[in-house]
Amino acid sequence: MKVSIELTFTPLKDDYEPHIITFIKSLRASKFTVLENPLSTQIYGDYNKVMSFLQIEIEKAFSDLDTAVLQMKIVKTDRSDYEPHF
């Protein structure tokens, strides 16, 4: 089953930016399609494979922080080729 997952990672500390950059670079280094915009990062692929990968990467990202928020939206389809028609 193909999925599209939107992630917004928010470390709750003053030097948040390096933590976000490290997390995004780990997503980019994966075998999955990854798209970014200023507010979130999207990752696309097979549900089981993406979720297994994210489980590891989220744990790594959280391990360096006392407090962080990760918002995740999952859509059951691959929307990586979406283009607005307006």
N, C-alpha and C positions, 0 to 999 in steps of 0.2 A: 504494500500500500504506500503510495507516494504522499508526502506531506510538505507543507510550507510552514516554517516556524519563524515567527518574529520574536526577537529577543531585545530587551532593553536592560542593560546591566548598570546598576547605580551603586557604587561603593559609597558608604556614608562616612566619608572622612575628607579632610581638606585636600590631600594630594590624590584625588580620585582618578585623574587623567591617566597616569601610567598603568593603573590596574585595568582600565577600560581598553587601552591600547593593547596590552598583553592578551586580554581575552579575545579581542577582535582578530589579532594576529594568529591566535591558535585556531580560530574558525577558518581563517583564510588558508591556513596550511593543510586543512583537511581535504579529502577527496570529493567533498560535496560542493554544490553550487552555493556561493555566498554573495549576497548583494547588500550594499550599505546605503544608508542615507543619514542625514544629521541627527535623527532621533532614534534610530534602531538599526539592527542588523537582521537580515533574513537568511535562513539556511534552508536548503531544499534537498530532498532525497527520500530514500526508503525509511519508513517510520522506525522500524527496529534498529536499523544501522545508525540513523541520526540520533535517536534517543540514547543509544548505548554510548555514542561518542560524546553527546552533551552531558551525560551523567558524569563522565570523567572530567571534562573540561570545566563544568560548573563547580565540581568539588575542588579542583585546582584553584580556580578563581576565588572561591570562598575561603580557602585555607590561609590565604595571605591577609585576610581582613577580619576585624572584630564584628563588623556589621555591614551588610550589603543587601540590596534588593535586586531580584531578577524577575522581570515581568516576561511572560512567555505566552504567545498566542499560537495555537496550532490549527491549521486548516487542512482538511483531508482532501488534498489535491496538490499538484505541483503548479504553482502560479508564477514560476520564475520567468516565464515569457510574457507576462501580462503587460499590455500597453493600453493606456486610456484611449477611448474612442470619442473624445470630445475636445 
